[in-house]
């Protein structure tokens, strides 16, 4: 959206309106779309600025509202993470096959930014929205966010890779429990009985489900559960490194580590090497996501693959079916695969 200030060359945008009014971009968007969910005093302030600058949607925004323009909006939690980049690229490829363009929004894990982007895509009347991570990853869904989503899904289909309780969105989830089955059964087959989990947060649905399944598998195989083997914190290299350092303080070391993703696995591997140990000779390491990072590590990382092309096919296929008004399941699971490389090996009888 843009307009030129009277007597000036400066182009005013929706962000300028929001800044001058002291409100969020999402609020300006709501006023522009006559959404009732705006406080009267804020609406009046924003409307005065809209009138002052004769602010109207620019040509691009108007074009996107034209049903002849086939556009799918994609909100990614953080495309700097190769996992999200892989899914996005695969989704874009699938959308192009169907004659659709994609509009990418990167929320950077920020709630307000995510809400603003959702509002923007709604305002531009994209054909459908695919949400990769973000609020849809929460173990407990945000009630206010769910309410806003319900307003949007009345006219625009929303497909998420997690869940949003209390909404009519479509869910295409990676089967987190199957992913844990693959990792644990691989390690148990190699003779590992003491397995640690490194990385992740328990308020994230997929991590929570993995932990629950991990506990169940230990019970099924009559293996002991060690609370000190659960090392959460985040999804980055630093978490993997620092939490693996903590594991080296345990009285009895695990013989294998499951890292929450390839980035955390890289930190785990560095810590193991710095402690004078070797992967997999002393400690086996397995990770999730099977991104390019897994193949760049030495040794190359055994990792759980999500079959990104097939995953994207389900996400985009669901969006297209919903646009066409076809009947399609509200919940679908993407089955992962195990890719075995050099970072996992037979457990040694003696602990490190």
Order of alpha helices (4+ residues) and beta strands (2+ residues): beta-beta-alpha-alpha-alpha-alpha-beta-alpha-beta-alpha-beta-alpha-beta-beta-alpha-beta-alpha-beta-alpha-beta-alpha-beta-alpha-beta-alpha-beta-beta
